[in-house]
Structures are given as C-alpha cells and as structure tokens.
Amino acid sequence: MSESIVAPSGRERAFKLEATPITFGPGSAEEAGWEMKRLGATRVMIASDPGVVRAGIADRIREIIESEGIECEVFDGVKVEPSLTSFQEAADFAREGSFDGFVGVGGGSTLDTIKVANLVATHPAPVMDYIFPPVGGGRKPPSPLKPLLAIPTTAGTGSEATSIAVLDLPELKTKAAISHRFLRPNHGIVDPLLTLSMPSDVTAACGLDVACHAVESFTTRPFHSRPAPESPEHRPPFQGANPVSDIWAGTALEYSGRYLRRAVADGNDVEARGRMMLAASIAGIGFGSAGTAIPHACAYPIASLRHTYKSPGYPEYPFVPHGFAVVVTAPAAFRFTYSADPEKHQKAAELLAGKPLPNADENTLPNVLIQLMKDVGAPSGLRELDYGEDDIDDLVSGAIKQQRQLTIAPREAGPDELANIFRESLQNW
C-alpha cells in the first residue's frame, strides 16, 4: 500500500476481518452431511430455487445430509432476485419447521434467502425491521443464529462468504440489504462440479459481478479515512480498503481476467469454472470487509425499477441479472473515481488485463472492463436493458438511498454525479 495505515487523531485506527471457512474442490459437496453433523444440526431446512431442484442438485444434497441421520425438509420457493414477499415466505417456512440447522443450495438469491430465513426464525421480527437504513429499521440481531451451510451453484455474488442479504423492493424502485456479521454462514462448500450446467449468459453475469465488486473493494476509500466509531460495536460492515482485502480483491481480479472468458466459452472447462468459483468466494471475503461502492449502488434501482429485460439462461420471468445491472455503470463509475487514486485504478486494470498498462489514464480501467463485457456477451448499456434518458431521475433516486455503498466510494457521488454516471452508461460502446 502506498498510503499510511496509521490513522490521524479522530480517524479509524483498526479494521476487522471475518471470513467464512470454505471447503473448495471438485466433489466437495459430498462433505455436506459431515459438515452439518459437525455443526450439531439434527433437523435442517434446505433452501433452493426451482432450477436447481430440477437439476437434481438439491435432492442430492438432501440425500448426502440425510445419510448422516439428519432430518431434512426442502424449501423450493426461492425466487431469483428475491423480494420482501419471497423472503417472508422462506422465513415463515423456517419458523414453522422448528429447524436447528440451515443449508442453502443455489446462487446468491438462494444463499441470501436462507440467511434471512435463519435470522427471522432465530430472532422473530418483520424483515423490514432488519433492512439497512434509510430504507429499513437497521435492527441488529442480539445473538448468533443457528448453524448455516452455504453451497453455491454459481460463481458470482460470493454470498457464501459474506454477511449480506439483498432483496428487491419494487414499490420503492430499488433494492435494499440486510447486513450483519451474524448472517455470515458458518461454513461454505464450493464445488465447481455444481456449476457445469450453468448457461453461458448466467456464467457471464455472475463473473462480471465478481470482477466489479473486486474492483470496487480494491478502490474504496482506505479504512483509516473514516471517522473512528464510538465503539467497536459501531464499526460498519463495509469498512473500506485495507491491506488484506486488497490481496483478496487483487486475486479475484486476476482470476476474472484470466478465466471468465474460458468459463463462458466452454461450460465443461472445470479449471475455469473452479477458478471463477474461487474468485467469487475470495472476492466475497474482500468486499465483505472493504465493501462495494458506486456500481452496486447504481445496480439496485437498475434491477428493481423495470422488469422487461430477458436473458435466455435465467427463469422465464423478465428481470435484469445482478451482474449485468452492476457492470453497465462500472466503466463510467470508475472513470469518475479515477482521480481519487490513479495508482489503485491502474493496478486494478492491470490485474484484470493480465499485463502491464503503462501511461494509464481515467479511461484505462473502463476500457479493460468494456472489452471483457464485449467478449462475454454482456449488455452494452442501460438502453439494452430498456432504460432511457427519461429514467435517470428515478434511477438516481434509487441509488442515492444506498448510503452503505456510497459512503465508502473513493469520491463523493451526489445526485448530480450519479445522474452523469447513469447518462454515460446508456451506451458503453
């Protein structure tokens, strides 16, 4: 790091690292029963979405866990891009089932859903009470939750390694999040073989999410630039860049640049699948400490405001996949934040490109991202997602609510700056 890590008076002096233990490797899903037995569970709720259930993956995990003498029930009502209603349905199932353990088998939507089901079953309260302010009440769970095992079947959000759950609030024209360290899974099993059936567009969207939140956490404000909290209890989940999060994010960027194109081109490329799953998990550890910033804040209203875009590999109903919602504003966002730390932006571009990029400027990182977007078939901008100039005010209104991300962005982004970012993102090429 070029900057000092000794904080001036009144500034944060420490950063906190918490990481989910991860078992990684082809075939590691066979250890799910052993892990739940080790965690002391006797009756388990398994959450999954209909696509993963149809693929037979959820039933296979159920059989593995039941072979250890553990009783299981499968909740197959997870919605891709969860809503308040779908979270509540899972929470009701959890409360009525008297479970002492929880397992999520699926993508980020599934893992977020099982986190919230566990939260509400353990500490009953309306879901809105737990949502991060200013959208929700910001209630904090008073004690740890029941054991949770996360088994991802995609390589994107890194939810198996984070303390975050995100939901869509269409009536507010944005998304929101619940964030607390007690939501972090007790263990994650990351098995590349579970992603072999993932369609190419799903692979692309998930991988671009990895690349974006890796850049965001790598370029966030340094942790010691924040005011010191009144007590360690008030240290925010998103703390800003630190020496350890930089290592995680940097590796995730390197893997994304090297392996995402291969994973999209050939779904049976186990090495590429594995490296992208690993990138997702370690990027999740990185941004779980440092945080995400402007592209994720912009992504929430993009995904929530209009549901007309249809990507063929996703469920039949139209919506904007999270990775596409994030990446379309990333070039403009990183062009805007470049002046805050040119060295970090150049390094991020070089890691993603896999080569030195001398004489870098504010367009270098955006151009590297745009080339990756083109190569994996991502939407070219907001217009392709059915947004236009007339939608910018509503998009800004949704993004400005995401103070969890915006407060750690390397440059302050108010309504005018966000409007310019959305406007530049209507068409990236």
C-alpha positions in Angstrom: 0.0 0.0 0.0 1.2 3.5 -0.8 -0.8 5.2 1.9 0.0 5.1 5.6 -2.1 2.7 7.8 -1.5 4.9 10.9 -4.7 6.9 11.3 -4.7 10.5 12.4 -6.5 11.6 15.5 -10.2 11.0 15.3 -9.9 8.6 12.4 -10.4 4.8 12.3 -7.4 3.0 13.6 -8.3 -0.6 13.0 -10.1 -2.9 10.5 -11.8 -6.2 11.3 -11.6 -9.3 9.3 -14.1 -12.2 9.5 -14.1 -14.9 6.9 -16.3 -18.0 6.4 -14.4 -21.2 6.5 -14.5 -22.7 3.0 -14.1 -26.2 1.7 -13.1 -25.9 -2.0 -12.7 -28.6 -4.7 -14.4 -30.7 -7.3 -16.7 -33.2 -5.5 -16.5 -31.4 -2.1 -20.3 -31.3 -2.0 -20.1 -34.9 -0.8 -19.0 -33.4 2.6 -22.3 -31.6 3.3 -23.6 -34.2 5.7 -20.4 -34.4 7.6 -20.3 -30.6 8.0 -23.9 -30.4 9.2 -23.3 -33.2 11.7 -20.1 -31.4 12.9 -22.2 -28.2 13.4 -24.6 -30.1 15.6 -27.7 -30.0 13.4 -30.4 -32.7 13.7 -33.3 -31.1 11.7 -32.3 -29.0 8.6 -34.1 -26.7 6.2 -32.6 -26.8 2.7 -33.4 -23.8 0.5 -33.1 -23.9 -3.2 -34.7 -22.4 -6.4 -36.8 -24.4 -8.9 -34.0 -24.6 -11.4 -31.5 -26.1 -9.0 -34.2 -28.5 -7.8 -35.0 -29.6 -11.4 -31.3 -30.2 -12.0 -31.4 -32.7 -9.1 -28.7 -30.9 -7.1 -30.9 -30.0 -4.1 -32.1 -33.6 -3.8 -28.6 -34.9 -4.0 -27.5 -32.6 -1.1 -30.6 -33.7 0.9 -29.6 -37.4 0.4 -26.0 -36.6 1.5 -27.1 -34.9 4.6 -29.8 -37.5 5.5 -27.1 -40.2 5.2 -25.7 -38.8 8.4 -29.0 -39.3 10.2 -30.1 -35.7 9.9 -33.7 -34.9 9.1 -34.2 -32.6 6.2 -37.0 -30.5 4.5 -36.5 -28.8 1.2 -38.0 -25.3 0.6 -38.0 -24.9 -3.2 -39.7 -21.5 -3.3 -36.6 -19.3 -3.6 -37.1 -16.5 -6.2 -34.2 -15.4 -8.3 -33.9 -11.7 -7.4 -35.7 -12.1 -4.0 -38.4 -9.8 -2.8 -39.8 -8.9 0.6 -42.6 -11.4 -0.1 -40.3 -14.3 -1.1 -38.0 -13.6 1.9 -41.1 -13.7 4.2 -42.3 -17.0 2.7 -39.0 -18.6 3.4 -38.9 -17.1 6.9 -42.4 -18.4 7.7 -41.3 -21.9 6.5 -38.3 -21.7 8.8 -40.3 -20.6 11.8 -42.9 -23.2 11.4 -40.4 -26.0 10.8 -38.5 -25.8 14.1 -35.2 -26.3 12.4 -31.8 -26.3 14.2 -29.8 -26.0 11.1 -30.0 -24.4 7.6 -28.5 -25.1 4.2 -28.6 -23.0 1.1 -28.0 -24.7 -2.3 -28.0 -22.3 -5.2 -27.0 -18.9 -6.4 -26.7 -15.7 -4.4 -30.5 -15.4 -4.3 -30.8 -18.7 -2.5 -28.0 -18.1 -0.1 -29.4 -14.6 0.8 -32.8 -16.2 1.3 -31.6 -18.9 3.7 -29.7 -16.2 5.7 -32.8 -14.2 6.2 -34.9 -17.3 7.0 -32.4 -18.2 9.7 -32.4 -14.7 11.0 -36.1 -14.3 11.3 -36.6 -17.9 12.7 -34.0 -17.2 15.4 -35.0 -13.7 16.2 -38.6 -13.1 15.0 -39.3 -9.7 13.6 -40.6 -8.2 10.3 -38.0 -8.5 7.6 -38.2 -4.7 7.1 -37.0 -4.1 10.6 -33.6 -5.7 9.8 -33.1 -3.8 6.5 -30.2 -1.3 6.4 -31.2 2.4 6.9 -32.6 4.6 5.5 -34.8 2.0 3.8 -35.4 -0.1 6.9 -35.1 -0.1 10.6 -31.5 -1.3 10.9 -32.3 -3.7 13.7 -29.4 -5.8 14.8 -29.8 -9.5 15.9 -29.0 -9.8 19.6 -27.1 -13.1 19.4 -25.7 -15.6 16.8 -28.0 -17.5 14.6 -28.4 -21.3 14.1 -25.7 -23.1 12.0 -25.8 -22.3 8.3 -24.0 -24.2 5.5 -23.8 -22.4 2.1 -23.3 -24.4 -1.1 -23.2 -22.1 -4.1 -24.1 -23.4 -7.6 -23.0 -20.2 -9.4 -19.8 -18.2 -9.4 -20.8 -14.6 -8.7 -22.0 -12.9 -5.6 -19.7 -14.7 -3.1 -22.7 -14.8 -0.7 -21.2 -18.0 0.9 -18.5 -15.7 2.3 -20.5 -12.5 3.2 -22.7 -11.2 5.9 -25.2 -9.6 3.4 -28.6 -10.5 2.0 -30.2 -8.3 -0.7 -33.8 -8.1 -1.8 -35.9 -6.2 -4.3 -38.4 -3.5 -3.2 -40.2 -2.6 -6.3 -42.6 -0.3 -4.5 -39.5 1.8 -3.6 -38.0 1.4 -7.0 -34.8 0.0 -5.6 -33.1 -2.9 -3.8 -32.0 -2.9 -0.2 -29.9 -5.1 2.1 -29.7 -6.7 5.5 -26.1 -6.7 6.7 -24.8 -8.0 10.0 -21.9 -10.3 10.9 -24.3 -12.9 12.4 -25.7 -13.5 8.8 -22.3 -14.9 7.7 -22.6 -18.7 7.0 -20.8 -20.9 9.4 -19.2 -22.8 6.5 -19.2 -22.8 2.7 -18.7 -25.7 0.4 -17.5 -24.5 -3.1 -17.7 -27.4 -5.6 -17.0 -26.4 -9.2 -18.9 -29.5 -10.5 -22.1 -27.9 -9.3 -21.7 -25.1 -11.9 -21.2 -27.3 -15.1 -24.8 -26.9 -16.2 -24.8 -23.1 -15.8 -25.8 -21.4 -19.1 -23.3 -19.1 -20.7 -25.2 -15.9 -20.0 -25.6 -16.8 -16.4 -21.9 -17.5 -16.2 -21.1 -14.1 -17.8 -23.4 -12.2 -15.5 -22.1 -13.9 -12.4 -18.4 -13.5 -13.4 -18.9 -9.8 -14.2 -20.3 -9.3 -10.7 -17.1 -10.9 -9.3 -14.9 -8.5 -11.4 -16.9 -5.5 -10.4 -17.1 -6.0 -6.7 -13.4 -6.9 -6.7 -12.6 -3.5 -8.4 -15.0 -1.7 -6.1 -13.5 -3.1 -2.9 -9.9 -2.6 -4.2 -10.6 1.1 -4.9 -12.8 2.0 -1.9 -11.7 4.7 0.5 -9.0 3.4 2.9 -10.4 2.1 6.1 -8.4 4.7 8.1 -10.1 7.6 6.2 -13.4 7.1 8.1 -14.2 8.7 11.4 -13.5 6.4 14.3 -16.6 4.7 15.6 -17.8 5.4 19.1 -17.2 1.8 20.0 -16.1 -1.4 18.1 -19.8 -2.4 18.0 -20.5 0.5 15.7 -17.7 -0.3 13.2 -19.6 -0.7 9.9 -19.6 -4.0 7.9 -18.2 -2.1 4.9 -15.0 -0.6 6.4 -13.0 0.5 3.3 -9.9 -0.9 1.6 -7.3 -2.5 3.9 -4.1 -4.5 3.2 -5.8 -7.9 3.5 -8.9 -7.0 1.4 -6.6 -5.7 -1.3 -4.9 -9.2 -1.5 -8.3 -10.9 -1.9 -9.7 -8.4 -4.4 -6.5 -8.5 -6.4 -6.5 -12.2 -6.8 -10.2 -12.2 -7.7 -9.4 -9.6 -10.5 -6.6 -11.7 -11.8 -8.7 -14.8 -12.0 -11.7 -13.0 -13.5 -9.5 -11.6 -16.3 -7.8 -15.0 -16.9 -10.7 -17.5 -16.6 -14.1 -15.8 -17.2 -13.9 -15.8 -21.0 -13.0 -19.6 -20.8 -15.9 -20.4 -18.5 -18.4 -18.6 -20.7 -17.0 -20.3 -23.9 -16.9 -23.8 -22.5 -19.1 -24.8 -19.6 -17.2 -28.0 -19.2 -13.9 -26.3 -18.5 -13.6 -27.4 -14.9 -10.4 -25.4 -14.3 -12.0 -22.2 -15.4 -15.2 -23.0 -13.5 -13.2 -23.7 -10.4 -11.1 -20.6 -10.6 -14.2 -18.4 -11.1 -15.9 -20.0 -8.1 -12.8 -19.4 -6.1 -12.7 -15.8 -7.3 -16.3 -15.3 -6.2 -15.6 -16.6 -2.7 -12.4 -14.7 -2.1 -13.8 -11.5 -3.6 -16.7 -12.0 -1.2 -14.3 -12.1 1.6 -12.6 -9.0 0.3 -15.7 -6.9 -0.2 -17.3 -8.3 2.9 -14.5 -6.4 4.7 -13.9 -3.4 2.4 -17.3 -3.0 0.8 -18.7 -2.3 -2.6 -19.3 1.2 -3.9 -20.9 3.1 -6.8 -21.7 0.4 -9.4 -23.5 -1.7 -6.8 -25.4 1.4 -5.5 -26.5 2.0 -9.1 -27.3 -1.6 -9.7 -30.1 -1.7 -7.1 -32.5 0.6 -8.9 -31.5 -0.8 -12.3 -32.6 -4.2 -11.2 -35.7 -3.0 -9.5 -37.2 -0.2 -11.5 -38.1 -2.0 -14.7 -38.6 -5.7 -15.3 -38.6 -6.1 -19.1 -35.1 -7.4 -19.9 -34.9 -11.2 -20.6 -31.7 -13.1 -20.6 -32.2 -16.6 -22.0 -30.4 -18.7 -19.4 -32.4 -17.2 -16.5 -36.0 -18.0 -15.3 -38.9 -17.3 -17.7 -39.9 -14.0 -16.0 -38.1 -10.9 -17.1 -35.6 -9.2 -14.9 -32.0 -7.7 -15.0 -29.5 -10.2 -13.7 -27.5 -8.7 -10.9 -24.1 -8.9 -12.6 -25.4 -7.1 -15.7 -27.1 -4.5 -13.5 -23.7 -3.8 -11.8 -21.4 -3.9 -14.8 -23.3 -1.5 -17.1 -22.4 1.5 -14.9 -19.0 0.3 -13.9 -17.0 1.9 -16.7 -18.5 5.3 -16.1 -18.2 4.9 -12.3 -14.5 4.0 -12.4 -13.9 6.8 -14.9 -15.4 9.1 -12.2 -13.4 7.7 -9.3 -10.1 7.5 -11.1 -8.8 10.9 -9.8 -9.2 9.7 -6.2 -6.5 7.1 -6.5 -5.0 6.7 -10.0 -2.4 4.1 -8.8 -5.1 1.8 -7.5 -7.2 2.1 -10.6 -4.2 1.4 -12.9 -3.3 -1.7 -10.8 -6.9 -3.0 -10.9 -6.8 -2.6 -14.7 -3.5 -4.4 -15.0 -4.7 -7.3 -12.8 -7.8 -7.7 -14.9 -5.9 -7.4 -18.2 -3.1 -9.7 -17.1 -0.4 -7.3 -18.3 1.3 -4.0 -17.6 -0.6 -1.0 -18.8 1.8 1.9 -18.9 0.6 5.5 -19.3 -2.8 4.7 -17.8 -5.4 7.3 -17.5 -9.1 7.6 -16.5 -10.1 5.5 -19.5 -7.8 2.6 -19.0 -9.8 0.6 -16.4 -13.1 1.4 -18.2 -11.7 0.2 -21.5 -10.5 -3.1 -20.0 -13.9 -3.7 -18.4 -15.7 -2.9 -21.7 -13.5 -5.3 -23.6 -14.4 -8.1 -21.1 -18.1 -7.2 -21.4 -17.9 -7.5 -25.1 -16.1 -10.8 -25.0 -18.6 -12.5 -22.8 -21.8 -11.0 -24.4 -22.9 -8.5 -21.8 -25.4 -5.8 -22.5 -23.8 -2.7 -24.0 -25.5 -0.3 -21.6 -28.7 0.8 -20.0 -30.5 1.2 -23.3 -30.2 -2.5 -23.9 -31.9 -3.0 -20.5 -34.8 -0.8 -21.7 -33.8 2.4 -19.9 -33.5 5.8 -21.4 -32.8 9.4 -20.5 -36.3 9.8 -19.0 -35.5 7.2 -16.4 -32.4 8.8 -15.0 -34.2 10.8 -12.2 -35.8 7.6 -10.9 -32.5 5.7 -11.1 -30.7 8.4 -9.1 -33.5 8.4 -6.5 -33.0 4.6 -6.0 -29.2 4.8 -6.0 -28.9 7.7 -3.5 -30.6 5.5 -0.9 -27.7 3.1 -0.9 -25.5 5.0 1.6 -23.9 1.7 2.7 -22.0 1.8 -0.6 -21.8 5.5 -1.4 -20.2 6.5 1.9 -17.1 4.4 1.2 -16.8 5.3 -2.5 -13.4 7.0 -3.2 -15.2 10.1 -4.5 -18.4 11.6 -3.1 -21.2 10.9 -5.5 -24.3 13.0 -5.0 -27.4 13.2 -7.2 -25.7 15.2 -10.0 -22.7 12.9 -10.2 -24.9 9.8 -10.2 -27.0 11.3 -12.9 -23.9 11.8 -15.1 -22.8 8.2 -14.4 -26.2 6.9 -15.5 -26.2 9.1 -18.5 -22.7 8.0 -19.6 -23.9 4.4 -19.1 -26.8 4.5 -21.5 -24.4 3.2 -24.2 -20.9 2.0 -23.3 -19.9 1.2 -26.9 
